């Protein structure tokens, strides 16, 4: 529902419907409409609205308006004005030409006879609006714009016709509200008949109600919207005063006004002849006002009236009965003073403090009570302290109280001395709904079954440190809290953070639920995948790699669904060149690198990630060997009954030792062997 604070018409006619007169001529292209926009006692703002209903461009020349007696035009905009009843309005250059379907407006402020509603001040239009039928009267609905559900209200239908009406206008409302016809009045003026029909309506439910009146003989129609608010929209008024009041002794009376949106006034009416002065006024909030008055009354029973009112005219008025006792003599009553106090939030534990004193050191008992305030009355009393004393004159009462239900409350401290004299102090406070906080999660929504997931739970509240929160997992998974912290304050709100390490035993969907008192629980779904869902990778290199000799390194990555990225890492002081990439398959990628290295051991690693953000690392050590002269590979042959080595390159002609190998030329037989001296 939108805000109920809309522009108001501050006059005796603020409840009147402002009528619209629609004059249509089928012979002309221009359709004219006269409308009152707002009205106050003695004046109004109005418009002539002209629309081109033809298929051709229309050049406007002028309009005229002739009002009933007593109406004068004061100011005009969007046109120039001349003459005096009838008035002539000439459109400006920029709005005088109307395209097909387009419209323009001439606005004005007029003065009207005091006490005459707008329905009796409708002009006859001419000029570009001429040759259009003169309306046969008017129809209007008068009702309050805003009312409370469960309350009764009056509806007035006013019919103005050139002849005595032959029937009563038809009245309807949507949605349905129960209403009944009460009475009617009638009279004539300047050849016009004015009839008023009065109804009584009761609205059961909040909402927007549309009233519609129809007078079929003249095809007149009027509508009026009424916004019906819940009872909680009415302001409330309450008060605080001492339990015991003595004749001729000043006492304080605190009145508290509250409204869901905005207060307009808070008043106190004392008994006739009594004077109460305003000592302090706390209107810092638009919705909560607190005024403190001080006065004194003679012995007896007196009535004080207090009232809270909002700008919509909704109000609550209460009668306060004050019983004034005769002054008790020289014994000074004890004094109670509540001095540690504030408004609170539901589901919180709060503390109260009060000082109790007695000039004669004669305190016998002290009691602290809490009352819930419902419709201005005390209900559900809770006693939180009841303590006896023996000849005490100065004590401090301290109590803790766990708030539960939101609403209005009153704290009362009563101290009694041994002579039966009592001192009382009261203080009103509000327990607000525990609203505004939230819980959120951090952590991945997809994990592999053999990994431990780190999950953060963040609880935030704008006015207090969030309470301990808990984490539940369905189906069951092991969760260990690894750390916790809290921060905030200084107007930035408060945060409590827990981190958990979660181990999932089986693949599937797990529901994580975090809860904290006073905050709405929050859920997080985690999809747990089998180990086979993780991507894999390997690095392939030759079996023997020699210094400064170029070799090929191949990276192969695989995944069951789709690969996302592959990244090869190696020492920063070496150079490797990517020679080729084969990404033709979403699930199988190959990258080929080349490079040459010095003697030593080098560590290569590959990080692979898939489309679910699952990753895997693989490492490979590469050893680079120095280059050494090794015995050549030779063949063994039977040469004249002897096994002799034959040089592999077939180039030698006699027996020689070459590179630790004995070779003989031009013989090619036998198996390959290594031979050394």
Secondary structure, DSSP 8 states (H G I E B T S, - for coil): ---S------STTTTB---EEEE--TTSSEEEEEEEEEEETTEEEEEEEEEE-SSS-EE---EEEE--TT-EEEEEESEEEEESSSEEEEE-GGGSEE-TT-EEEEEEEEE--TT--GGG---EEEETT-SS-----EEEEE--SEEETT-EEEEEEEEEESS--SS--EEEEES--EEEEEEEEEEEETTEEEEEEEEEEE--S-EEEEEEEEEGGGTEEEEEEEEEE-GGGS-EEEEEE-S-EETT--EEEEEEEE-SS---EEEEE--TT--EEEEEEE--SSSEEEEEEEE---SEEEEEEEEEE-TTS-EEEEEEEEEEE----S----EEEEEE---EETT-EEEEEEEEE-TTS-EEEEEEEEEEEETTEEEEEEEEEEEEEEEE-EEEEEEEEE--S-EEEEEEEEEEETTS-EEEEEEEEEEE---S-EEEEES-SEEETTSEEEEEEEEEESSS----EEEEEES--EEEEEEEEEEE-TTS-EEEEEEEEEE--SSEEEEEEEEETTS--EEEEEEEE-GGGS-EEEEE--S--BTT--EEEEEEEE-SS-EEEEEEE--TTS--EEEEEE--SSSEEEEEEEE---SEEEEEEEEEEETT--EEEEEEEEEEB-------EEEEEEETTEEEEE-TT----S-EEETTEEE-TT---S-EEE---
